[in-house]
Amino acid sequence: MGKINTEFSLGLFTWQAIIIVSVLLWMYCLLDILKNKFEQNDKLIWILLVIFLPTLGSILYLSIGRNKKIKNN
């Protein structure tokens, strides 16, 4: 039988947590963009930005793009 490695690697755990948070943030932003309305071509621009620059695009969308949505009254 082989030896089972039971060591906990804090570095590996940290990178895995960062990747999981980034993917969840990316998915949240894409879904939020797709289900809301924007003026003119803003929706297409935000989708392309979030797809091609996932982490930076998601952060920019959350800080700038969410304020650009058309409000449904």
Phi and psi restraints in degrees (value plus and minus 20) as a CYANA .aco file:
   2 GLY   PHI    -104.5   -64.5
   2 GLY   PSI     139.7   179.7
   3 LYS   PHI     -99.7   -59.7
   3 LYS   PSI     114.3   154.3
   4 ILE   PHI    -114.5   -74.5
   4 ILE   PSI     106.7   146.7
   5 ASN   PHI    -105.0   -65.0
   5 ASN   PSI      96.8   136.8
   6 THR   PHI    -130.7   -90.7
   6 THR   PSI      -6.8    33.2
   7 GLU   PHI     -91.1   -51.1
   7 GLU   PSI     124.0   164.0
   8 PHE   PHI    -118.9   -78.9
   8 PHE   PSI     105.6   145.6
   9 SER   PHI    -124.9   -84.9
   9 SER   PSI      89.8   129.8
  10 LEU   PHI     -83.9   -43.9
  10 LEU   PSI     -57.1   -17.1
  11 GLY   PHI     -83.8   -43.8
  11 GLY   PSI     -64.9   -24.9
  12 LEU   PHI     -84.9   -44.9
  12 LEU   PSI     -62.8   -22.8
  13 PHE   PHI     -80.9   -40.9
  13 PHE   PSI     -61.4   -21.4
  14 THR   PHI     -82.4   -42.4
  14 THR   PSI     -66.1   -26.1
  15 TRP   PHI     -85.0   -45.0
  15 TRP   PSI     -59.4   -19.4
  16 GLN   PHI     -84.1   -44.1
  16 GLN   PSI     -60.8   -20.8
  17 ALA   PHI     -84.3   -44.3
  17 ALA   PSI     -61.6   -21.6
  18 ILE   PHI     -83.4   -43.4
  18 ILE   PSI     -63.3   -23.3
  19 ILE   PHI     -85.4   -45.4
  19 ILE   PSI     -63.4   -23.4
  20 ILE   PHI     -84.4   -44.4
  20 ILE   PSI     -63.6   -23.6
  21 VAL   PHI     -83.8   -43.8
  21 VAL   PSI     -60.5   -20.5
  22 SER   PHI     -83.8   -43.8
  22 SER   PSI     -62.0   -22.0
  23 VAL   PHI     -87.3   -47.3
  23 VAL   PSI     -62.3   -22.3
  24 LEU   PHI     -84.8   -44.8
  24 LEU   PSI     -61.0   -21.0
  25 LEU   PHI     -83.0   -43.0
  25 LEU   PSI     -62.0   -22.0
  26 TRP   PHI     -81.6   -41.6
  26 TRP   PSI     -66.4   -26.4
  27 MET   PHI     -85.1   -45.1
  27 MET   PSI     -61.6   -21.6
  28 TYR   PHI     -80.6   -40.6
  28 TYR   PSI     -65.9   -25.9
  29 CYS   PHI     -84.7   -44.7
  29 CYS   PSI     -63.5   -23.5
  30 LEU   PHI     -81.6   -41.6
  30 LEU   PSI     -65.0   -25.0
  31 LEU   PHI     -84.6   -44.6
  31 LEU   PSI     -59.6   -19.6
  32 ASP   PHI     -85.8   -45.8
  32 ASP   PSI     -59.2   -19.2
  33 ILE   PHI     -85.8   -45.8
  33 ILE   PSI     -65.2   -25.2
  34 LEU   PHI     -87.2   -47.2
  34 LEU   PSI     -51.7   -11.7
  35 LYS   PHI    -111.3   -71.3
  35 LYS   PSI     -25.2    14.8
  36 ASN   PHI    -132.6   -92.6
  36 ASN   PSI     143.6   183.6
  37 LYS   PHI    -122.2   -82.2
  37 LYS   PSI     124.2   164.2
  38 PHE   PHI    -150.4  -110.4
  38 PHE   PSI     144.3   184.3
  39 GLU   PHI     -97.9   -57.9
  39 GLU   PSI     123.7   163.7
  40 GLN   PHI      25.7    65.7
  40 GLN   PSI    -142.1  -102.1
  41 ASN   PHI    -118.3   -78.3
  41 ASN   PSI      -5.2    34.8
  42 ASP   PHI     -81.2   -41.2
  42 ASP   PSI     -56.5   -16.5
  43 LYS   PHI     -82.2   -42.2
  43 LYS   PSI     -66.6   -26.6
  44 LEU   PHI     -82.5   -42.5
  44 LEU   PSI     -62.7   -22.7
  45 ILE   PHI     -83.0   -43.0
  45 ILE   PSI     -64.5   -24.5
  46 TRP   PHI     -86.3   -46.3
  46 TRP   PSI     -59.5   -19.5
  47 ILE   PHI     -82.2   -42.2
  47 ILE   PSI     -66.8   -26.8
  48 LEU   PHI     -83.7   -43.7
  48 LEU   PSI     -60.5   -20.5
  49 LEU   PHI     -84.1   -44.1
  49 LEU   PSI     -64.0   -24.0
  50 VAL   PHI     -90.8   -50.8
  50 VAL   PSI     -53.6   -13.6
  51 ILE   PHI     -92.8   -52.8
  51 ILE   PSI     -65.4   -25.4
  52 PHE   PHI    -106.0   -66.0
  52 PHE   PSI     -42.5    -2.5
  53 LEU   PHI    -149.2  -109.2
  53 LEU   PSI      54.0    94.0
  54 PRO   PHI     -74.0   -34.0
  54 PRO   PSI     -76.0   -36.0
  55 THR   PHI     -92.6   -52.6
  55 THR   PSI     -70.4   -30.4
  56 LEU   PHI     -84.5   -44.5
  56 LEU   PSI     -62.8   -22.8
  57 GLY   PHI     -82.2   -42.2
  57 GLY   PSI     -59.5   -19.5
  58 SER   PHI     -86.3   -46.3
  58 SER   PSI     -62.6   -22.6
  59 ILE   PHI     -85.4   -45.4
  59 ILE   PSI     -61.6   -21.6
  60 LEU   PHI     -84.9   -44.9
  60 LEU   PSI     -60.8   -20.8
  61 TYR   PHI     -82.5   -42.5
  61 TYR   PSI     -64.7   -24.7
  62 LEU   PHI     -86.3   -46.3
  62 LEU   PSI     -52.6   -12.6
  63 SER   PHI    -107.4   -67.4
  63 SER   PSI     -50.8   -10.8
  64 ILE   PHI    -136.5   -96.5
  64 ILE   PSI     -69.4   -29.4
  65 GLY   PHI     -88.3   -48.3
  65 GLY   PSI     -52.3   -12.3
  66 ARG   PHI     -84.3   -44.3
  66 ARG   PSI     -46.9    -6.9
  67 ASN   PHI     -97.4   -57.4
  67 ASN   PSI     -35.0     5.0
  68 LYS   PHI    -111.0   -71.0
  68 LYS   PSI     -22.7    17.3
  69 LYS   PHI     -87.3   -47.3
  69 LYS   PSI     129.5   169.5
  70 ILE   PHI    -100.5   -60.5
  70 ILE   PSI     105.9   145.9
  71 LYS   PHI     -96.1   -56.1
  71 LYS   PSI     111.0   151.0
  72 ASN   PHI    -115.9   -75.9
  72 ASN   PSI      92.0   132.0
